[in-house]
Amino acid sequence: MLRIGFLSFGWWSAAPGSRVRTAKDVVDDTIRLAEAAEDAGMDGAWLRIHHFEQNTSSPFPLLAAMGARTSRVELGTGVINMRYENPLYMAEAAATADLVSGGRLQLGVSRGSPEPAADGPDTFGYPLPVGMTPADDAADRIARFREAISGQGIAQPGARAHALPGELLPIQPQSPGLSDRIWYGAGGNESARRVGELGMHLMSSTLVAEATGEPMPVVQRRQIEVFRDAWREAGHPGEPRVSISRSIMPIVDDETRTYFGPHLERDLMGANRDQIGELDNAVSTFGKTYVGDIDKLERELREDEAVMDADTLLVTIPNQLGADLNRKTFDAFAELRSRLSA
């Protein structure tokens, strides 16, 4: 059964045409997006996290608010840059938000992607330790975070602590099951293999750090195979989950045609295709946009072998167009989920 959710970048801007013009607008609108997704019958509301930019940066207060206003949809992040995080404080915040939502958080983490600050983590008070790479630093923080949310003892008890001899104090609160709902945003096959070995779920974005000249779905399908093989070989129980992100623009009325019609024209001219480019000093494959009416979208997504092999499809949405316009597309996404799962 395919799940479908939206992934919002949480941008705000005073540019002409933007309906989300301030930080307050984006907070209010994101909560409305979660309510709209649930009302439309979608399965998830996920947030993109970036620092030093005009978009969502501190997810847990917002996730808690979304959880308080919904009752069913999964609430996720795609992804949290762990180099900015104190893993123990994050464990407290995440458990609190998960308790508010009734255990619906799905937390995507990673070492992050390029951001405007020259060294944002250092500015936050987390300089890169000598001899470590950013990936190593993020991995250590993720490991510490996972220990904390799993209930392991963390701190030595003081004289007034209620603890048995030799017992360490765990982080509080704890939210049962949260430790089984941690995802990692993998950029390529090696990171996907490591994710499977560690027993986290796999997130694959609209770009991958691999450029073979093959179509994006082929590259990602191989990434999924590597991940699942590693999960099984490591002996983890249960079935691992996989999410694939796609840019999808349903044309359902005159308003969506006004906004998405130019993308459809490019598509019909053959100009909408996967691209090879450079990101963070690595050559990567960037996926195309899916645009058109629901029948066209269904045909094309059925041919996307990565989407069809995943259990979760995250649709990147134009959040600056506002919750009301996006609500129109959510009905189409829910119908696509039903068709693709049939």
Summary of the structure (lengths in Angstrom):
residues: 342
radius of gyration: 20.3
end to end distance: 8.4
largest distance: 73.1
contacts: 1127
relative contact order: 0.15
helix: 44%
strand: 20%
